[in-house]
């Protein structure tokens, strides 16, 4: 295996001033008509639910651009090389290196939680490859990748990485808006694991603690726990003792199923449980059964979002219906954002004169101004602190609850849209009974 320092892109850059490059330039130019895209995603492991939409989206995108992408007077064809992170950050970094060294990609896409986005984005930054990322709150993605995440004075922007998603400030606003619809004692139990998401959500400076205190909620945080554990008795006891009528956290799907079952067995039942990650997916909610009624979560995207695809022209509802018809599964929220990753990619390729010029591609990503199936994408710094304005753009977020439908399956109903009124609500927040 070649060392990272001798990747194809760096080899071409290093030789740009030599006569040899002049000899080989025609061949390189011809190859540029096929753009090789690396995509890292957790196809297996505890985060695999995030990626169950991937093949459907990739197949649809490749079909839509089968005739080529018109860019700068030439036609580009698209090749997508998918690698499985296995829900493991070390594995994610390894396959990112494989894509750069062995597969000789031109641009990287990555999504689905900081465990995948962070190591892949870091490798791409080191190797000077443009990377578009999503499906992870921006604070873990940006702050978690700094040399010293605890010292804001040392934080620096990235040259090659651009991220679109919402932030902790948005999910906090959504959760508190939903809770304010209920009569509670405003005491919140925090279920935060020892991982990038959990440490960010529970951070005493930028996470839930200061924001909840400012909104007159009391947070009970029993400390970090390790993922994939089988006993949550300590956390349940702490929440019962403090009479936490509200519950929040960012939990792996199998961990929340364990926690919720044990909570019922031990007599803990909050009036609202608004949990990130774990109950985003209908498969996870349906597996919990009747006890999942009125569990609540942030809603990144849904079948009623008022946006359309820049690739196919389909509405959010049509994309969801197509997925369900093709797979027999219920739509999931990553469906929209995975589709949007490829929307941004194609938009960038249409505007970049040379898809193999990393600096130009990065600058083209930064200049993006488009509407996608998940809403507007424009890296203009809106709603962000100065340190993140170059690399992050935010997308809409609202709140929803799971309700059992007439077919016996749980459906996600939007119950609060104060943060983005253009997304319609389908009901009001209900307490867990």
N, C-alpha and C positions, 0 to 999 in steps of 0.2 A: 504493500500500500504506500502511495506517495504521501509525503508529509504535507501538512496544510500549507506550508509556505510555498509550495510549488503547485498550487491549484492552477487550473486552466486560465482563470481570469487574470491572476497575478503574472502568469507566464506571458500572456499576451501583452499585458501592460509593460512588463519589464523589457520586452523585446520591441516595443513600439518604435524605438529610435534606430533599430538596426536594419541592415539591408535584407536580412532574412525575412523580416516581417513584410517587406515589400514583395518578396517572392511568393509568400503564402497568403497575402491579403485577399486575392480573388476567392480562394477556397473558404476562408473565414467568412467572407461576405455572403457566399452562397449558403453556408450552413445557417446563417442568421435568419433564414426564412422559416426555420423550425425553432420555436421557442420552447425550451425545456423548463418546466415548472416543477419545483419540488414542493410536496405538501406533506407535512408531518401531522399526525393525528392519532389519538389513543384508540386504536381499533379493538384492543383487548385490555383486560385488567379492569379495575373498579371504575374507571372513567369511560368505559367503552360505550355507554349509552349516548354520550355526546357525539359519537361518530357513526351512529347507525344510519344517518342520512347521507353519508359521504358519497357512496357509490352512485346513489340515485342522482345527486347533484352533479357529480363529475360526468356521468353518462349524458345527462341532459345538456350540460354546457358544451361538451364536445360535439354533440349532435347539432346544437344551435350554431356552432362556428365551423361546421364540417367543411364549408366552402372556403374557409380561410378568414383571417382578420385583415381588413384593409388598413394599412398603416404607411404613411409617407410614400405613397405611390407604389407600394409593393404589397404582396399578400403573405401573411405569416400563418403558419400552421402551429397548432398547440399540442404539446405532449405533456401530460401530467404524470409525474412519478410519485406514487404514494408510499410513505413509510409509516410503520406502526411504532409509536413510542412505548407501547405496552403499559401506558399510564405511569411510566417511570421517568423521572427527570434525567437520569444518567443515560438511559436508553435514547431519550429524545435528543440529547446532545450528540450521541454516537451516530444516529441515523442522519442528523443534519450534516455531520462531517461526510458521511457516505454520499449524500446527495451532491455535495460540493466537489468532493474529490473523485469519486468513482462514476457518478452519473452525470457530472459536468453540467449542472443546471445553470439557468440564466437568472432566475428569480425564485424566491422562497415564499410560500404561503404557510401559515400555521395558525391553529386555533385550539380552543377547548382546554381552558383552565391554565393557571400559571405553571403547573407542573410540566406542561408541554410548551406553552408560548415562550416562557422565559429562557430555558436552555437553548432552544432553537434560535430565538432572536439574538441571543448573546453570541452564539457561534457565527451567525450570519454577519453580525456587526464586526467581530474580530476579523473575519475573512473578507470584509468589504463587499458583501452581497446584499442587494436590496431585499427587504422582507416586509410583507404586509401581514399583520396579525390581528386577531380578534378573539371574541368569546372568553375574555378574562377581564375583570375590572382593571381600570387603568392604573390604580395605585400599586397593586402587586406587580404589574408588568413593568412600570417605570421605576418606582422606588426600590422594588425588590432586586433590580438588576444593577443598582448603583454600588460602587465599591464600598461605601459606608452608608447603608440605608438609614442609619440613625442620625446622620449629620447633614441636614439640608444644604449647608454651605458648600458641600463637596459635590452635590448632584450636578450632572452635566447632561445635556441633550445627546441624542444619538444621531449618527450621520446617515445610517442606512435603514433604520427600522421605523415603521409607521403603524400605529395601532388605532383601531376604532372599536369603541364599546362604551359602556357607562362606567361611573365611578362609585365609590362607597358613599359619597354625599347623595347620590341619586337613590341608591337602594335604601339608605337610611330615611330619606324623605318619603319614599313609597311605603315603607313599613310603618312609619309613625303616622302617616295619613290614614292607612287602613286601621291601625289601632285606635286612632282618635274617633273612629265611627262607633266604637264599643265603649261600654261602661266597665272600666277596670281600675285596679289600684295602681297602675302604671309601674309595676315592678316587673322587670324583664330578666329572664334567665338567658345567659349567653353560652352557647355551645360552640366553642372555637377549637379546632384541632391544631396540632403542631405542624402546620404546613404553610405555604406561602399565602393562601387565602385566609386561613384561620388567624395567622399572626397579623395580617393586615386588618381584618375585621375587628380584632380585639386590641389593636394598637391604641395606647392611651393618648397619643398625640393626633393621629389622623384617622382612627377607626371609630367604632361605635361608642366607646365610653364618653368622650367629650361631647359628641353630638347628641346623645340621648340625655345627658345631664342638662344640656342647654335647652332641650325640649321638655324638661320637667319629667323625665323618666328615670327610674333608678335601675341600674344594671347590676346584676349579680353574676360575676364571672368566677367560676371555681377553678380556673386555670386551664392550660392546654392539655389535651389528651392526644394519644397516638392514634392515627388512623387504623381502621380495621381491628378495633378491639371488641371484645365480647361482653364487657361488663361496664355499664354506665351507672351503677348504683351510687357512686360518690356524687356525680353530677345531679342525679335525681334527688338525692337526699338534700343537697344544698338548695335546690329550687323549691322543694317542699318546705324546708325550714324557713325560707325567706318569703314564702307565699307568692311565688312568681306566677302571676296570672297571664303573663305574656312570655313567649319563648322565641328566641331567634338564634341564628347560627349559620354556618356554611359547612355542610356536612356531606360526606360521601353517601350515595344512595344506600349501600348495605349497612352503613353505620346508623343512619337515621331509622331504618327499619328495625334494627336491634334496639336502639334507644326508645322508640315509640312503643314497641311491644313491652319492654321492661317498665316504662313509665306507667302504662296501663296496669301492669301486674302489681306495681308498688303504689298505686293510688295517686299518681300525679297526672292531672289533666288541666292544662292551661285553657284560658278562654280563647286564645289565639296562638297559633304556632306558625310563624312566618320565617321560613327556612330557605336559604339559598342552596343551589346545587342539587341537593338530595331529591327534592320533589319537583324538579323541572320537567320530569319525564312521565308520561302517562303509564308506561310499563312499570315504573317504580311505585307509582301511586296505586295502580290497580293491584299490584302485589300486596300492598298493605291491607287492602280490603275495606270493609265498612268504616274502620277506624280512621281512614283518610278523609272522610267527609269534612269539608271546610278547612282543611290545611291550606295555608296561603303561602304565596311566593311572589318574588318579583317576576314581571312579564317583560322579557326583552322584545318578544315578537309573537304575533299570533295570526290566526286566519282572518281577523277583523282589522288588522292594521291597514291604514289607508294608503299603502304604497304599492308600486309596481316594479317589475324587473326591467332593468335597462337592456337586458339581453333578449328576453323572450316577450316582453310586454305583458306578462301574466300578472294578475293581482295576487296579493298574499293568499286570499282564499283559494284561488285557482292553483297556486303552487301546493298548498296543503291538500287539496282534493286530488291533485295528480299523484302526490306521494302516497296517499292512502289507497288510491285505486291500483297503483303499480305494486305496492308492497303488502297490502292487507294490514298495515300497522297504522296507529294513530299518528298524526303529525306531531312533531316536537319542535321546540323553540330553536335549536341549532339549525334547523332546515333553512330558515331565513338568513342567518348570518353566514353559514357556509356558502350559500348562493351568493351573498353579497361580497364575500372574499373574491370570488371569480368575476363578479361584476367590476369591482375595482381593478382587478388584474387586466381585464380586457380593455377597460377604459384607458388605463395607463399605456398598454401596448399600442393602442390606436394613436396616442399622442407622442410617444417616444420615437425619435428618428432611428435609434440604434438600441435594440433590446439587450445588447451585450455590453453596453457602456453603463457600468454600475452607477457612476456619479449622475449621469443624465437620467437614468431610470429613477433613482432616488429623488432627484429634483422634480421629476414628472409626477411621482406619487405625492410629493409635498404640495404640488400645485393643483391637485384634484379638486374639482367642484362639480358634483354630480348628485343625482337622486337614485337611490337603490331600493330594493325590496324592503330594507330595514330603515329607510329614511335618508335624509341628506348626508352626504359624506364630503367634508371640506376641512382640511387641516388649517383652520384660521384662528385657533386658540380660544374660541368662544367658550365661556364658562369654565375656564381652566386657570390654575395658578401659572405664573410666568414660566416656571421651570419646565412645565409639561406642554407648553403651547406649541412647540415645534412638532412634536412627535405624536400627539394624541388628538383625536376628535371624538366627541361624545355622541351617542345615539339615544333615542327616546327610551324611557322606562316607565312602566305603570305597574299596578298591583292586581293580583288575581287570586281566586280561591278555586279549589277543586270540588266539583259537585257531581254526584252520580247522575248520569243521563238515563233516558228511557231504555237505552240498550244495555244498561247495567254497567257500562264503562264510565269512568270518571272523565269529565270535561273541564277544561280550564275556563273560568268565567272572570272577565275583568270587572273588578269591583271598585277601583279607584284610579282616576285619570287626572288628578290635580296637577301632576307634573307634565302632562302632555294631553291637553283637552281634545285634540283632534282624533285621538284614539278612543272609540266609543266604549262605554261601560255596558255590561250586560246584567248587572245586579248590584246589590249592596253587600257590604261586609256582614257576615253572620258569625256569631260566636260558636265555638266548638261546644257541643252539648254531650 
